[in-house]
Each structure stands twice: as structure tokens, then as C-alpha cells.
Amino acid sequence: MQQRYVGASGLQVSRLALGTMTWGKDTDEHEARDQLTAFVEAGGTTVDTAAGYTDGRSEALLGSLLGDVVRREEVVVATKAGIWRRGSERLTDTSRGAMLRGLDTSLKRLGTDHVDLWQVHIWSDDVPLEETLGALDHAVATGRATYVGISNFNGWQTARAATLQEAVAGRARIVSTQMEYSLVNRRIEREVLPAVEALGLGLFPWSPLGRGVLTGKYRTGTPSDSRAASPVFAGFVDAYLDEHSRGIVEAVARAADGLGWTPLEVALVWVRDSPGVTAPVVGARTAAQLAGALGSEAKTLPPEIRAALDDVSGGAA
């Protein structure tokens, strides 16, 4: 698998990242092992998790596999802090104390003394940004994180965070951001993507398959084992089951038929090779699902197909 630099930094990552949001819940330890094994064998190096995923079980499961499935130094471990869950309740705290306590807890779960990329999971209006960024500085200064980034910041928030860190010598430079980006959600092209490119940041798109809709699984209905059939995730998927999104899905399916690819491959390659993108974060419940994404590595969209998909998906409007 090809490797890419994260923005203007020296951090290198595989051009697909393995997402682990379902690990410890929908993905058990056996499937997680199979996923990580397949990902590493395909040349993948970058694994993304978060303290808030499955009440920390995602990190703990990944930690149990590091040193077993793959040597710790052979993977880029990325995690986040700022969001926690207490049962069904979602808690947000980006204060310096909460962030650093969260990092120490993450390190224990992961069984490592440092993470390669530590990210602020979400913007908060409740805590001064300078305080949150101070936690990033301390994490790098103490060796608990090698690089730092942000996640789910809009355009002006991204610019402010990155600019504050660059303004004072010795601060830990922000190297990346994570944002939702796919053919059915191109909103980051309005403000976030220009900021990313101007500031030299790497971009890790999450949900590059439009929350599963772009795989075509919902073209003829809602499968009983899909997220859209789950009371917990139905609202998450329903946003992309409208008429506009259906038109995009049909265009992806037609492109896939013409190329002899799967719709998943078309949608994923479109994101992976879009300007400014470092590595889409691909999550799967099973190793079989992940295999479909890994099969895209050698594929490149013909320019005329990309142009047609750009047109039908309507840009950032």
C-alpha cells in the first residue's frame, strides 16, 4: 500500500487508515484480529481509534493485538480525546486536565508509552482553545504523543487552532484534521479543505462511504443486518437516504458496472485520490467487509468518470 506524508509534516501513513469505531461492540476480538491481520498484510500501517469509542474497548482491543499481530513500531497508532461515553450518555470535556488524563488512560489501554498521532476529538465552546492546545503541547513535550491533530473542527476553527500553534516557537504544530467527506457529503470543500491546503495539514476523511450508503446496500431496501435497520444508528444513515443521495448512489453503481469494480471501490477511490486527502479512515464490522476496501489499492478512476461523479454529486453546495 502506498504511503503518504501527513500534510507538511514528516509523519508517513498508509493511504488507507483502519478505523476501529465498532471494535469491542459490533466487532469482536476475533474479527478485530482478522481485520488487523488483513490490513497489515495489505501494507496498511495506520490504525485510528479514540477514547470515546465503545467506552474505551476499542483502544483496549487494539492494545491487545499490538505486539502480537504486528510489532508496535510498524504501525502508526492514532487516537483522540475530548469525547467520552458513560453508557448511552455522551460527555465532552476538552480541558487540559481531562485531555491529559484521557491520554494516560488511552496509553494504558493501548499498552504503549506513546501514540503517534493524538487528536482533539471535537471543538468545545466551553473550554478556551488555548487551554486545549496546551494539552497537546504537554503531550508532545513529555513524549506521550509524537504528532498532534484535530477532528471535527469547521473552517475558522481549524484555521484558528493551527495559527495559534504556529504563532509561538516551541508549540506542538497541528499536522492533521479528521472530517466527514464522501460523494454524498462534500461540505468540507467550502471552508475546511481550503484551510487544510493553505495551512499544510493532512486530511483523514471519516465515513468515506457515506455511512455505508455508497456501497449500494440500500438501493432496493434496508437490509435487516444494516445500520439503517438499527434503532441506534438509523438516524445516522437516514440523512443519506434522500433523493439527492440516491441519484449519487445510482451514478456510482453505473460507474462500477462500466469499470468492472464494486460501488464501494468507486466511492472509496474517489475520496482517496481527491485533492488534499491523506488517508480515508475505513471502518468495517467484519474482515470480509474490510477486504472490499483493501481491494481498491491498485485502482485509479479514469478522469472522465471522476468528472462525471464530481458533476452529479453537486460539489460543496
Buried (B, 14 or more C-beta within 10 A) or exposed (E): BEBBEBBEBEBEBBBBBBBBBBBBBBBBBEBBBBBBBBBBEBBBBBBBBBBBBBBBBBBBBBBBBBEEBBEBEEBBBBBBBBBBBEEEEEEBBBBBEBBBBBBEBBBEBBBBEBBBBBBBBBBBEEBEBEBBBBBBBBBBEEEBBBBBBBBBBBBEBBBBBBEBBEEEEEBBBBBBBBBBBBBBBBBBBEBBBBBBEEBBBBBBBBBBBBBBBBBBBBEEEBEEEBBBBBEEBBEBBBEBBEEEBBBBBBBBBBBBEEBEBBBBBBBBBBBBBBEBBBBBBBBBBBBEBBBBBBBBBEBEBEEEBBEBBBEBBEEEE
